[in-house]
Amino acid sequence: MKRRGLLEVYSVCALVFLYLPILVLAVYSFNRSRYSAAWCGFTLDWYSRLWSSRAIQSAALNSLIVAAASSLLATSLAVSAALAQERFSWKRKAWLQASFLLPVVVPELMMAVGFLLLFGLLGAGGGLPALILGHTTLNLPIVWLIVRARLSRLDPRLEEAAMDLGATRGQAFWKVTVPLLMPAVLGGGLMAFAVSLDDFVISFFLNAPNSTTLPVQIYSMIKFSMSPVVNALTTVLFAASVLLVVAAWVLQERRDAHA
């Protein structure tokens, strides 16, 4: 019991260490003072300035476009790859599985520099297409791991039972397997969307003047001074990421409850 109590105290301290700076940032996004670190009163002015900023609006639109396109593309590729790996057998299958995990273990900075050199050699440069491809590569193993874990727990006899009752293989797949797999697909897509929305390293290397994303915009705003507008923007971005992660977690919980 004593060890358990110490572990709980350590866990609480670790969580406080991780989330206390975010809480302070969120609180000071409502601080009336622009320069003072002391609390000078409550205000929503920084949020109103946030919504009226053309640069932030453009960066938010770019982030949403990149996150939506890359998560959809990564989800489509990951589901296809997970189905192929789970349903078919071939030589050196383990090597293919390991290749999907490479973006997880390879440093993101190395990936970003590699993408920059690749698109430079192709003469494509940066921009929204490059950002979408880069974020798709980053998100692919995330969705693949979630979908593959769900597939490994599905009973293949369910499809066989549907075919015994007169369904074709395609009908059995779409009416039995897809509904059971859909919570994992949606959860993986939401996780990919959240990761893409928060990514800075790949976005910093592959952005162009007309394709700046929110994390890069935040970096450009804090290079010379720390405006409370940045506090408001990062608070909104953090809240959006938390909502996406919670939604993905709820979908996974419902999946496990109906498994």
Secondary structure, 3 states (H helix, E strand, C coil): CHHHHHHHHHHHHHHHHHHHHHHHHHHHCCECCCCCCCCCCECCHHHHHHHHCHHHHHHHHHHHHHHHHHHHHHHHHHHHHHHHHHHCCCCCHHHHHHHHHHHHHCCHHHHHHHHHHHHHHCCCCCCHHHHHHHHHHHHHHHHHHHHHHHHHHCCCHHHHHHHHCCCCHHHHHHHHHHHHHHHHHHHHHHHHHHHHHHCCHHHHHHCCCCCCCHHHHHHHHHCCCCCHHHHHHHHHHHHHHHHHHHHHHHHHHHHHHHC
